Amino acid sequence: QMVNTIKEVKVYVPTAFTPNNDGLNDVVKPIAVCMKQINYFSVYNRWGELVFTTRINGQGWDGRIKGELQGTGVYVWMVSAEDYTGKAYFQKGTVTLIR
C-alpha cells in the first residue's frame, strides 16, 4: 500500500488581499504546511515600520494600523517557523493590499 507524503514543508502567504468585509480575502495570514509552530508572522509598511505581528498560525492582518484603514499599497511580510523535525524555516515576500 502506498503512503502519500507531503514533500514540501512551507508557509504559504497570499500575494494580495482585499479587506472590505465581504468574507473573502479580508485578512492576510500565513498558512503553514507541515509546520510545528509559527515563531512569528510580521507585516511591515514601505518605511519598514512593523504594522502587524502574531505567533498564532492562521491569525492575520486586517489592513488596519492603529484602527485606521490603510489604502492600496504593497507591504513586506516575514515568517519564521519550525517544522516537526525541529528545522528552522524563514521566508519573506510582499503582499498587496487592494481597496
NORPEMO-V408483 format. One record per backbone hydrogen bond with DSSP energy under -1.0 kcal/mol. CO is the residue of the C=O (numbers start at 0). NH is the residue of the N-H. E is the energy in kcal/mol with one decimal. If there is no record, write none. Layout:
co->CO nh->NH e->E
co->CO nh->NH e->E
This chain:
co->9 nh->32 e->-2.9
co->11 nh->30 e->-2.6
co->14 nh->95 e->-2.3
co->16 nh->97 e->-2.7
co->17 nh->19 e->-2.4
co->24 nh->17 e->-2.2
co->27 nh->60 e->-2.3
co->30 nh->11 e->-2.8
co->32 nh->9 e->-1.1
co->36 nh->81 e->-2.3
co->39 nh->79 e->-2.4
co->40 nh->53 e->-1.5
co->41 nh->77 e->-2.3
co->42 nh->50 e->-3.1
co->42 nh->51 e->-1.4
co->43 nh->75 e->-2.0
co->44 nh->47 e->-2.1
co->48 nh->44 e->-2.3
co->51 nh->42 e->-2.8
co->53 nh->40 e->-2.1
co->55 nh->58 e->-1.9
co->60 nh->27 e->-2.1
co->62 nh->69 e->-2.2
co->64 nh->67 e->-2.1
co->67 nh->64 e->-2.5
co->72 nh->96 e->-3.3
co->74 nh->94 e->-2.7
co->75 nh->43 e->-3.2
co->76 nh->92 e->-2.1
co->77 nh->41 e->-2.7
co->78 nh->90 e->-2.2
co->79 nh->38 e->-2.6
co->79 nh->39 e->-1.8
co->80 nh->88 e->-2.5
co->81 nh->35 e->-2.2
co->81 nh->36 e->-1.8
co->82 nh->85 e->-1.9
co->86 nh->82 e->-2.3
co->88 nh->80 e->-2.7
co->90 nh->78 e->-2.9
co->92 nh->76 e->-2.7
co->94 nh->74 e->-3.0
co->95 nh->16 e->-2.2
co->96 nh->72 e->-1.8
